[in-house]
Amino acid sequence: MAPVITPEDLRAARARAEVPLYMIAPYVGINPRRLGDVLRGRSPLTPELAERVLRAIDALRREGYPSL
C-alpha cells in the first residue's frame, strides 16, 4: 500500500521548492484558490490530486522556476 500524502506534506514540498500556488494550479487543473483550500485542509484531498500536485511541484522544480 502506498503511503498516504497529507496536505501538510504537500505544503512542505511546495515550500521547499519555493513555487507559488498560482504556478502549480494550472499543472493540476484546478483553481488556485481551491488548491489553497485543499492544502489548508478546508477541501478534501484525494490520492489522485495529491499525486498530481507532487508531480507539478517536481516538474516546476526541474524547469528551474526562479525562487521568489
Residue pairs with C-beta under 8 A, 6 or more apart in sequence:
2 47
4 47
5 45
5 47
5 50
5 51
5 54
6 45
7 38
7 39
7 40
7 41
7 45
9 50
10 39
10 45
10 50
10 53
10 54
10 57
11 39
13 53
13 54
13 57
14 21
14 24
14 39
14 53
14 57
17 57
17 58
17 60
17 61
17 65
18 65
18 67
18 68
19 57
19 60
19 61
19 65
20 68
21 32
21 35
21 36
21 39
22 32
23 60
23 65
24 32
24 35
24 53
24 56
24 57
24 60
25 31
25 32
25 34
25 35
27 52
27 55
27 56
27 59
27 60
28 35
28 49
28 52
28 53
28 56
29 52
30 38
30 49
34 43
35 53
37 43
38 44
38 45
38 49
